[in-house]
Amino acid sequence: MLELMKILAEETRTTRARILYAAEALFAERGFEVVSLREITGAAGVNVAAVNYHFGSKDKLIDAVVIRHLSPVNEERLRQLDKLEKKFSEAPIPVEEILKAFLSPVVEHIASGEMSEDLFKKFMGRLIGERGYSLPADACSLFALMAGRFAAAFQRSVPQLDEESALWRMHFSFGVMAHTLTNGETLRQLSEGRSGNPSTKTLLANIIDFCRAGIEFEGREL
């Protein structure tokens, strides 16, 4: 709560921004479905009518929070893929490099957030794993473009992959990262500290090594 108060202390924040920041912090700590509109408006110092005016409903507010974070991540993924395609021209891009472009923008976005890294990891984990409904319509076209281009890049680099398999292996890879970022503390507790406390940078490098083997695996198709 102290962190939330710090985030909202900036006097120049608009009412809409205050609602968004309050919602993000509360969603991170407690989940999308549990947090009520009254809790959000209380933290933001506004009334419920302000949410209805700026967003229309709690579901629309959740959509706005999701778009605020997923869109820049997907835009950065595409930017990094553009650079790789320019660098390698017609040659296949190494799988490790494609995975970096696919996964690292999430970590970079976490690091650039106004919330602490730990709180933002919780938020991104809930964003990835707790959504009880489909992506907002406004995010779908960019998401589809990103998924299609990365699947094609993986297919060029791993000839045995068809599009369906490439998409699923991307999905598996993203799931590995999401679970790792949001449940690392659980592993440390279960292992009584034996798992260590690697940095996010180290975790990302290990995730990419692990997922590269999965992308390149020549076993059964889906």
C-alpha positions, 0 to 999 in steps of 0.5 A: 500500500505504501508503494501505491501511495507513492505512485499516486502522489504525483499531483500532475496525474490525470484522474484517468491515470490515477485510476489506472495506476491504482488498478494496476497495483491492486490487481498485482497484489490481489488479482483481477476478480477479487479487487472491487471498483470501490477499492480502486476508487478509494486508492485513487481518491476518486468516485465510482462515477469517474471510472464509469466516465473514463472506462465504462465498467470494471471490465473495460478498466481491466481491458485498458490496463491490459492494453497499456502493458501488452501493446508496448510489449508487442510493439517492441517485439516486432521492432526487435524482429525487424532488426533481426530480419534486416541483420540476417537478410534472407538467412534464417535467424538463430532460434536463440535470437528470435527467442530473445526478441520474443521474451526479453521485451516482457522483462524490459517492460517490467524493469521500466515500470513505475512499480517495484520489480517484484510487484510488477512481476506479480502484475504481469503474472496475473495478466498472463495467467489470471485472465478469465476472458479473451484479450481486448479487441483493441489488442487482438490485431497487434497480437495476431500480427506479432504471433504470425511473424514470430511463428514464420521466423521460427519456421524459417529457422527450424524447417520441420516446424509447421505453423501450428507447432511453431505457435504452440511452442511459442505458447509453451515458451511464454508460459515457461517465462511467465511461471518462472517470473511469478513463482520463483519465490515458491521454488525458493521456499520449497527448496529451502533456498537451494535454488538460489536467487538468480537475477532476472537477467540470469533467469531470462538467459536460462529460460532462453536456453531451455526454450531453444531446445523445445523450439528445435526439438524434432519429436512428434508434431502436435 
